[in-house]
Amino acid sequence: MIKDSDMPHPVSANNPCPFLRALVSMGELSDKREPLAKVATVVAAMARTGDGQPVLPRGAIYAVEWTGNGLGPLSLFDTHWRGLRLNALRNGPLDKKGAGSRLLNTDGTINAKQVERPKSFAEEKLSDGGVTELGLGLSELRAYMDANFARAVGRRRLVDRALMLGEWPVLLKVMGKEGLGGRYLSLEEVIELFKGRCFPERMNKRMDKRIAKK
Ligand code: HEM
């Protein structure tokens, strides 16, 4: 029987981060407010379910989160003491407002036109299981990020290119597959993360095991 708790949880359109959207959708994080320490713990735990058990420094996650809802002293104070509002990240300091992939529309739906774009940066990759698929390694991701930044000329901030380093390369570290030619993100899995708000099955299984052990 399907229980309510098994259903994907609704995610605010004002949360533009595919990683956090998936964590809300699977019920690991609230769509509203969460203490910074909890977000850091859940993000780090999900990361550990990736191939090779990637470790993300909790301090760095914490620092990013702290700035997510605003950089003013009141905002920083509020976020520090009362937590991160996951449903109020859009238009915050980390929102690149179109200087990123544009894979998500502002209403949280997938942008059908943009979904085709990463395909032109992807290369055929050979997984360690001998399967060939389209994927993005670090050099393809660099080219994709450069192109995203370049097309936003006139409406981008310098910091936007630096912010990208905490997004795609970190996603590669967490959700990447160890291919025969190096680590890569499966294009299919990236689209599923943005569109379906879910992590690859192998990561979900490991997460379930971790929860069952508790
Ligand atoms: C393992 C942790 C994380 C990973 C792998 C990750 C990855 C990503 C990726 C791939 C994007 C899409 C960028 C694009 O569309 O070009 C993104 C966007 C975003 N992330 Fe995360 N993220 C993580 C944690 C966080 C945290 C903790 C926050 C906290 C506030 C956050 C806030 C955002 C925001 C606001 C955006 C939208 C940026 C834009 O306008 O393009 N992310 N993230």
py3Dmol code that shows the C-alpha trace and the ligand (Angstrom):
import py3Dmol

protein = """\
ATOM      1  CA  MET A   1       0.000   0.000   0.000  1.00  0.00           C
ATOM      2  CA  ILE A   2       1.281   3.490  -0.829  1.00  0.00           C
ATOM      3  CA  LYS A   3       1.461   5.605   2.333  1.00  0.00           C
ATOM      4  CA  ASP A   4       1.207   9.395   2.374  1.00  0.00           C
ATOM      5  CA  SER A   5       4.775   9.506   3.638  1.00  0.00           C
ATOM      6  CA  ASP A   6       5.951   7.673   0.491  1.00  0.00           C
ATOM      7  CA  MET A   7       4.534  10.321  -1.843  1.00  0.00           C
ATOM      8  CA  PRO A   8       6.856  13.009  -3.177  1.00  0.00           C
ATOM      9  CA  HIS A   9       6.503  16.057  -0.959  1.00  0.00           C
ATOM     10  CA  PRO A  10       5.590  19.357  -2.642  1.00  0.00           C
ATOM     11  CA  VAL A  11       8.494  21.735  -3.236  1.00  0.00           C
ATOM     12  CA  SER A  12       8.264  25.516  -3.398  1.00  0.00           C
ATOM     13  CA  ALA A  13       8.992  27.174  -6.736  1.00  0.00           C
ATOM     14  CA  ASN A  14      11.102  29.583  -4.720  1.00  0.00           C
ATOM     15  CA  ASN A  15      13.656  26.880  -4.075  1.00  0.00           C
ATOM     16  CA  PRO A  16      15.812  26.866  -7.238  1.00  0.00           C
ATOM     17  CA  CYS A  17      18.433  24.344  -6.043  1.00  0.00           C
ATOM     18  CA  PRO A  18      17.942  20.908  -7.628  1.00  0.00           C
ATOM     19  CA  PHE A  19      19.798  19.196  -4.791  1.00  0.00           C
ATOM     20  CA  LEU A  20      17.729  20.766  -2.026  1.00  0.00           C
ATOM     21  CA  ARG A  21      14.540  20.298  -4.067  1.00  0.00           C
ATOM     22  CA  ALA A  22      15.168  16.564  -4.204  1.00  0.00           C
ATOM     23  CA  LEU A  23      15.811  16.428  -0.450  1.00  0.00           C
ATOM     24  CA  VAL A  24      12.513  18.244   0.208  1.00  0.00           C
ATOM     25  CA  SER A  25      10.678  16.029  -2.261  1.00  0.00           C
ATOM     26  CA  MET A  26      11.864  12.869  -0.498  1.00  0.00           C
ATOM     27  CA  GLY A  27      10.876  14.302   2.889  1.00  0.00           C
ATOM     28  CA  GLU A  28      14.417  14.631   4.279  1.00  0.00           C
ATOM     29  CA  LEU A  29      14.048  18.416   4.632  1.00  0.00           C
ATOM     30  CA  SER A  30      11.046  20.635   5.225  1.00  0.00           C
ATOM     31  CA  ASP A  31       9.995  22.932   2.398  1.00  0.00           C
ATOM     32  CA  LYS A  32       9.819  25.770   4.915  1.00  0.00           C
ATOM     33  CA  ARG A  33      12.376  26.441   7.617  1.00  0.00           C
ATOM     34  CA  GLU A  34      15.130  24.164   8.844  1.00  0.00           C
ATOM     35  CA  PRO A  35      17.968  24.750  11.328  1.00  0.00           C
ATOM     36  CA  LEU A  36      21.311  25.279   9.552  1.00  0.00           C
ATOM     37  CA  ALA A  37      22.870  22.324  11.364  1.00  0.00           C
ATOM     38  CA  LYS A  38      20.108  19.991  10.183  1.00  0.00           C
ATOM     39  CA  VAL A  39      20.437  21.082   6.544  1.00  0.00           C
ATOM     40  CA  ALA A  40      24.218  20.594   6.719  1.00  0.00           C
ATOM     41  CA  THR A  41      23.781  17.128   8.277  1.00  0.00           C
ATOM     42  CA  VAL A  42      21.200  15.998   5.706  1.00  0.00           C
ATOM     43  CA  VAL A  43      23.169  17.401   2.724  1.00  0.00           C
ATOM     44  CA  ALA A  44      26.373  15.728   3.967  1.00  0.00           C
ATOM     45  CA  ALA A  45      24.520  12.435   4.600  1.00  0.00           C
ATOM     46  CA  MET A  46      23.016  12.437   1.110  1.00  0.00           C
ATOM     47  CA  ALA A  47      26.448  13.208  -0.342  1.00  0.00           C
ATOM     48  CA  ARG A  48      27.888  10.177   1.479  1.00  0.00           C
ATOM     49  CA  THR A  49      25.494   7.943  -0.466  1.00  0.00           C
ATOM     50  CA  GLY A  50      27.308   8.843  -3.674  1.00  0.00           C
ATOM     51  CA  ASP A  51      29.794   6.470  -5.316  1.00  0.00           C
ATOM     52  CA  GLY A  52      32.972   6.343  -3.214  1.00  0.00           C
ATOM     53  CA  GLN A  53      31.148   7.915  -0.211  1.00  0.00           C
ATOM     54  CA  PRO A  54      32.075  11.566  -0.979  1.00  0.00           C
ATOM     55  CA  VAL A  55      32.700  13.756   2.042  1.00  0.00           C
ATOM     56  CA  LEU A  56      31.482  17.351   1.904  1.00  0.00           C
ATOM     57  CA  PRO A  57      32.916  19.717   4.508  1.00  0.00           C
ATOM     58  CA  ARG A  58      30.019  20.612   6.795  1.00  0.00           C
ATOM     59  CA  GLY A  59      31.553  24.029   7.548  1.00  0.00           C
ATOM     60  CA  ALA A  60      31.409  24.974   3.856  1.00  0.00           C
ATOM     61  CA  ILE A  61      27.784  23.818   3.528  1.00  0.00           C
ATOM     62  CA  TYR A  62      26.945  25.785   6.663  1.00  0.00           C
ATOM     63  CA  ALA A  63      28.579  28.949   5.275  1.00  0.00           C
ATOM     64  CA  VAL A  64      26.623  28.698   2.000  1.00  0.00           C
ATOM     65  CA  GLU A  65      23.343  28.122   3.803  1.00  0.00           C
ATOM     66  CA  TRP A  66      23.870  31.021   6.168  1.00  0.00           C
ATOM     67  CA  THR A  67      23.908  33.455   3.239  1.00  0.00           C
ATOM     68  CA  GLY A  68      21.013  31.855   1.315  1.00  0.00           C
ATOM     69  CA  ASN A  69      18.203  34.101   2.529  1.00  0.00           C
ATOM     70  CA  GLY A  70      20.084  37.404   2.529  1.00  0.00           C
ATOM     71  CA  LEU A  71      23.373  39.061   3.420  1.00  0.00           C
ATOM     72  CA  GLY A  72      22.086  41.924   5.579  1.00  0.00           C
ATOM     73  CA  PRO A  73      22.795  41.734   9.321  1.00  0.00           C
ATOM     74  CA  LEU A  74      19.110  41.104  10.171  1.00  0.00           C
ATOM     75  CA  SER A  75      18.860  38.317   7.631  1.00  0.00           C
ATOM     76  CA  LEU A  76      22.082  36.688   8.778  1.00  0.00           C
ATOM     77  CA  PHE A  77      20.928  36.914  12.398  1.00  0.00           C
ATOM     78  CA  ASP A  78      17.508  35.456  11.547  1.00  0.00           C
ATOM     79  CA  THR A  79      18.963  32.600   9.476  1.00  0.00           C
ATOM     80  CA  HIS A  80      21.547  31.814  12.136  1.00  0.00           C
ATOM     81  CA  TRP A  81      19.038  31.621  14.992  1.00  0.00           C
ATOM     82  CA  ARG A  82      15.856  30.507  13.278  1.00  0.00           C
ATOM     83  CA  GLY A  83      17.126  28.519  10.320  1.00  0.00           C
ATOM     84  CA  LEU A  84      17.194  28.551   6.534  1.00  0.00           C
ATOM     85  CA  ARG A  85      13.947  29.216   4.677  1.00  0.00           C
ATOM     86  CA  LEU A  86      14.211  26.775   1.801  1.00  0.00           C
ATOM     87  CA  ASN A  87      11.158  28.291   0.174  1.00  0.00           C
ATOM     88  CA  ALA A  88      12.763  31.740   0.040  1.00  0.00           C
ATOM     89  CA  LEU A  89      16.025  31.115  -1.789  1.00  0.00           C
ATOM     90  CA  ARG A  90      14.859  32.593  -5.078  1.00  0.00           C
ATOM     91  CA  ASN A  91      15.988  36.201  -5.426  1.00  0.00           C
ATOM     92  CA  GLY A  92      18.428  35.658  -2.558  1.00  0.00           C
ATOM     93  CA  PRO A  93      22.176  36.309  -2.866  1.00  0.00           C
ATOM     94  CA  LEU A  94      22.850  32.835  -4.310  1.00  0.00           C
ATOM     95  CA  ASP A  95      20.224  33.171  -7.048  1.00  0.00           C
ATOM     96  CA  LYS A  96      22.079  33.774 -10.302  1.00  0.00           C
ATOM     97  CA  LYS A  97      18.878  34.926 -11.988  1.00  0.00           C
ATOM     98  CA  GLY A  98      19.468  33.343 -15.357  1.00  0.00           C
ATOM     99  CA  ALA A  99      23.264  33.269 -15.259  1.00  0.00           C
ATOM    100  CA  GLY A 100      23.152  29.527 -14.596  1.00  0.00           C
ATOM    101  CA  SER A 101      21.768  26.619 -16.603  1.00  0.00           C
ATOM    102  CA  ARG A 102      18.204  28.016 -16.760  1.00  0.00           C
ATOM    103  CA  LEU A 103      17.055  24.392 -16.545  1.00  0.00           C
ATOM    104  CA  LEU A 104      14.357  25.382 -14.084  1.00  0.00           C
ATOM    105  CA  ASN A 105      11.726  27.981 -14.791  1.00  0.00           C
ATOM    106  CA  THR A 106      10.880  30.432 -12.024  1.00  0.00           C
ATOM    107  CA  ASP A 107       7.706  28.426 -11.323  1.00  0.00           C
ATOM    108  CA  GLY A 108       9.845  25.358 -10.554  1.00  0.00           C
ATOM    109  CA  THR A 109       8.965  23.481 -13.737  1.00  0.00           C
ATOM    110  CA  ILE A 110      11.595  22.218 -16.132  1.00  0.00           C
ATOM    111  CA  ASN A 111      12.418  24.441 -19.089  1.00  0.00           C
ATOM    112  CA  ALA A 112      11.842  22.138 -22.076  1.00  0.00           C
ATOM    113  CA  LYS A 113      14.121  24.161 -24.387  1.00  0.00           C
ATOM    114  CA  GLN A 114      17.045  24.343 -21.943  1.00  0.00           C
ATOM    115  CA  VAL A 115      16.902  20.638 -21.214  1.00  0.00           C
ATOM    116  CA  GLU A 116      18.354  19.922 -24.659  1.00  0.00           C
ATOM    117  CA  ARG A 117      21.309  22.267 -24.118  1.00  0.00           C
ATOM    118  CA  PRO A 118      23.556  20.205 -21.785  1.00  0.00           C
ATOM    119  CA  LYS A 119      23.376  17.430 -24.394  1.00  0.00           C
ATOM    120  CA  SER A 120      25.579  19.512 -26.709  1.00  0.00           C
ATOM    121  CA  PHE A 121      28.277  19.647 -24.005  1.00  0.00           C
ATOM    122  CA  ALA A 122      28.023  15.973 -23.054  1.00  0.00           C
ATOM    123  CA  GLU A 123      30.325  13.226 -24.352  1.00  0.00           C
ATOM    124  CA  GLU A 124      29.923   9.471 -24.695  1.00  0.00           C
ATOM    125  CA  LYS A 125      31.137   7.965 -21.409  1.00  0.00           C
ATOM    126  CA  LEU A 126      31.893   4.378 -20.552  1.00  0.00           C
ATOM    127  CA  SER A 127      30.651   3.402 -17.101  1.00  0.00           C
ATOM    128  CA  ASP A 128      32.705   0.971 -14.994  1.00  0.00           C
ATOM    129  CA  GLY A 129      29.964  -1.545 -15.748  1.00  0.00           C
ATOM    130  CA  GLY A 130      30.813  -1.275 -19.458  1.00  0.00           C
ATOM    131  CA  VAL A 131      27.693   0.702 -20.439  1.00  0.00           C
ATOM    132  CA  THR A 132      28.001   3.697 -22.775  1.00  0.00           C
ATOM    133  CA  GLU A 133      25.925   6.786 -22.036  1.00  0.00           C
ATOM    134  CA  LEU A 134      26.040  10.552 -22.458  1.00  0.00           C
ATOM    135  CA  GLY A 135      27.738  12.254 -19.554  1.00  0.00           C
ATOM    136  CA  LEU A 136      29.542  15.346 -18.336  1.00  0.00           C
ATOM    137  CA  GLY A 137      32.993  15.117 -16.788  1.00  0.00           C
ATOM    138  CA  LEU A 138      34.798  18.059 -15.201  1.00  0.00           C
ATOM    139  CA  SER A 139      36.019  19.515 -18.519  1.00  0.00           C
ATOM    140  CA  GLU A 140      32.545  19.293 -20.099  1.00  0.00           C
ATOM    141  CA  LEU A 141      31.037  20.882 -16.995  1.00  0.00           C
ATOM    142  CA  ARG A 142      33.601  23.711 -17.165  1.00  0.00           C
ATOM    143  CA  ALA A 143      32.646  24.390 -20.785  1.00  0.00           C
ATOM    144  CA  TYR A 144      28.941  24.315 -19.840  1.00  0.00           C
ATOM    145  CA  MET A 145      29.438  26.734 -16.923  1.00  0.00           C
ATOM    146  CA  ASP A 146      31.569  29.080 -19.067  1.00  0.00           C
ATOM    147  CA  ALA A 147      28.888  29.105 -21.766  1.00  0.00           C
ATOM    148  CA  ASN A 148      26.131  29.732 -19.202  1.00  0.00           C
ATOM    149  CA  PHE A 149      28.100  32.630 -17.784  1.00  0.00           C
ATOM    150  CA  ALA A 150      28.934  34.009 -21.253  1.00  0.00           C
ATOM    151  CA  ARG A 151      25.335  34.022 -22.455  1.00  0.00           C
ATOM    152  CA  ALA A 152      24.299  36.045 -19.400  1.00  0.00           C
ATOM    153  CA  VAL A 153      26.525  38.973 -20.361  1.00  0.00           C
ATOM    154  CA  GLY A 154      24.940  42.234 -19.276  1.00  0.00           C
ATOM    155  CA  ARG A 155      22.847  40.584 -16.541  1.00  0.00           C
ATOM    156  CA  ARG A 156      25.437  38.638 -14.572  1.00  0.00           C
ATOM    157  CA  ARG A 157      27.461  39.367 -11.450  1.00  0.00           C
ATOM    158  CA  LEU A 158      31.168  38.440 -11.271  1.00  0.00           C
ATOM    159  CA  VAL A 159      30.377  36.260  -8.279  1.00  0.00           C
ATOM    160  CA  ASP A 160      28.017  34.124 -10.364  1.00  0.00           C
ATOM    161  CA  ARG A 161      30.890  32.239 -12.032  1.00  0.00           C
ATOM    162  CA  ALA A 162      32.436  31.568  -8.615  1.00  0.00           C
ATOM    163  CA  LEU A 163      29.093  30.380  -7.224  1.00  0.00           C
ATOM    164  CA  MET A 164      28.891  27.792  -9.998  1.00  0.00           C
ATOM    165  CA  LEU A 165      31.974  26.088  -8.521  1.00  0.00           C
ATOM    166  CA  GLY A 166      29.843  25.136  -5.517  1.00  0.00           C
ATOM    167  CA  GLU A 167      27.144  23.664  -7.761  1.00  0.00           C
ATOM    168  CA  TRP A 168      28.146  21.558 -10.809  1.00  0.00           C
ATOM    169  CA  PRO A 169      31.585  20.356  -9.634  1.00  0.00           C
ATOM    170  CA  VAL A 170      30.073  19.485  -6.235  1.00  0.00           C
ATOM    171  CA  LEU A 171      27.228  17.642  -7.950  1.00  0.00           C
ATOM    172  CA  LEU A 172      29.874  15.747  -9.922  1.00  0.00           C
ATOM    173  CA  LYS A 173      31.619  14.810  -6.680  1.00  0.00           C
ATOM    174  CA  VAL A 174      28.361  13.635  -5.104  1.00  0.00           C
ATOM    175  CA  MET A 175      26.277  12.135  -7.899  1.00  0.00           C
ATOM    176  CA  GLY A 176      29.056  11.258 -10.340  1.00  0.00           C
ATOM    177  CA  LYS A 177      29.760   7.778 -11.630  1.00  0.00           C
ATOM    178  CA  GLU A 178      33.282   6.397 -11.736  1.00  0.00           C
ATOM    179  CA  GLY A 179      33.625   5.879 -15.502  1.00  0.00           C
ATOM    180  CA  LEU A 180      36.566   4.244 -17.211  1.00  0.00           C
ATOM    181  CA  GLY A 181      37.730   7.688 -18.412  1.00  0.00           C
ATOM    182  CA  GLY A 182      37.160   9.411 -15.051  1.00  0.00           C
ATOM    183  CA  ARG A 183      34.219  10.607 -12.984  1.00  0.00           C
ATOM    184  CA  TYR A 184      31.197  11.960 -14.855  1.00  0.00           C
ATOM    185  CA  LEU A 185      27.581  12.976 -14.322  1.00  0.00           C
ATOM    186  CA  SER A 186      25.118  10.859 -16.258  1.00  0.00           C
ATOM    187  CA  LEU A 187      23.082  13.261 -18.393  1.00  0.00           C
ATOM    188  CA  GLU A 188      19.968  11.199 -17.823  1.00  0.00           C
ATOM    189  CA  GLU A 189      20.433  11.343 -14.042  1.00  0.00           C
ATOM    190  CA  VAL A 190      21.021  15.118 -14.125  1.00  0.00           C
ATOM    191  CA  ILE A 191      17.775  15.680 -16.013  1.00  0.00           C
ATOM    192  CA  GLU A 192      15.951  13.364 -13.623  1.00  0.00           C
ATOM    193  CA  LEU A 193      17.298  15.350 -10.658  1.00  0.00           C
ATOM    194  CA  PHE A 194      16.021  18.636 -12.084  1.00  0.00           C
ATOM    195  CA  LYS A 195      12.812  17.294 -13.577  1.00  0.00           C
ATOM    196  CA  GLY A 196      11.773  14.477 -11.264  1.00  0.00           C
ATOM    197  CA  ARG A 197      13.452  15.857  -8.115  1.00  0.00           C
ATOM    198  CA  CYS A 198      15.039  12.520  -7.371  1.00  0.00           C
ATOM    199  CA  PHE A 199      18.469  11.063  -6.853  1.00  0.00           C
ATOM    200  CA  PRO A 200      19.685   7.956  -8.656  1.00  0.00           C
ATOM    201  CA  GLU A 201      18.304   4.708  -7.289  1.00  0.00           C
ATOM    202  CA  ARG A 202      21.732   3.535  -6.049  1.00  0.00           C
ATOM    203  CA  MET A 203      21.946   6.632  -3.804  1.00  0.00           C
ATOM    204  CA  ASN A 204      18.380   6.268  -2.517  1.00  0.00           C
ATOM    205  CA  LYS A 205      19.026   2.631  -1.573  1.00  0.00           C
ATOM    206  CA  ARG A 206      22.136   3.585   0.404  1.00  0.00           C
ATOM    207  CA  MET A 207      20.198   6.403   2.113  1.00  0.00           C
ATOM    208  CA  ASP A 208      17.422   3.944   3.078  1.00  0.00           C
ATOM    209  CA  LYS A 209      20.046   1.620   4.575  1.00  0.00           C
ATOM    210  CA  ARG A 210      21.549   4.456   6.621  1.00  0.00           C
ATOM    211  CA  ILE A 211      18.113   5.426   7.929  1.00  0.00           C
ATOM    212  CA  ALA A 212      17.258   1.777   8.735  1.00  0.00           C
ATOM    213  CA  LYS A 213      20.495   1.442  10.765  1.00  0.00           C
ATOM    214  CA  LYS A 214      19.584   4.406  13.013  1.00  0.00           C
TER     215      LYS A 214
END
"""
ligand_1 = """\
43
HEM
C 25.688 19.096 -2.073
C 25.133 20.264 -2.015
C 24.650 21.014 -3.209
C 24.772 20.739 -4.549
C 25.465 19.563 -5.210
C 24.102 21.807 -5.267
C 24.020 21.881 -6.657
C 23.376 22.864 -7.347
C 23.241 22.918 -8.796
C 23.801 21.899 -9.772
C 22.539 24.031 -9.091
C 22.061 24.450 -10.477
C 22.870 25.554 -11.074
C 22.383 25.862 -12.476
O 21.206 25.652 -12.780
O 23.211 26.301 -13.265
C 22.234 24.696 -7.835
C 21.548 25.873 -7.728
C 21.316 26.514 -6.542
N 21.667 26.099 -5.263
Fe 22.503 24.355 -4.815
N 23.584 22.707 -4.363
C 23.894 22.254 -3.098
C 23.587 22.848 -1.909
C 22.983 24.062 -1.794
C 22.766 24.730 -0.544
C 23.165 24.199 0.853
C 22.141 25.887 -0.819
C 21.751 26.831 0.266
C 21.190 27.867 0.290
C 21.967 25.970 -2.280
C 21.374 26.995 -2.996
C 21.234 27.051 -4.368
C 20.594 28.139 -5.092
C 19.982 29.393 -4.495
C 20.662 27.801 -6.454
C 20.157 28.626 -7.657
C 21.333 29.253 -8.347
C 21.001 29.763 -9.728
O 20.320 30.776 -9.804
O 21.457 29.182 -10.715
N 22.490 24.829 -2.818
N 22.749 23.969 -6.785
"""
view = py3Dmol.view(width=600, height=400)
view.addModel(protein, "pdb")
view.setStyle({"model": 0}, {"cartoon": {"style": "trace"}})
view.addModel(ligand_1, "xyz")
view.setStyle({"model": 1}, {"stick": {}})
view.zoomTo()
view.show()
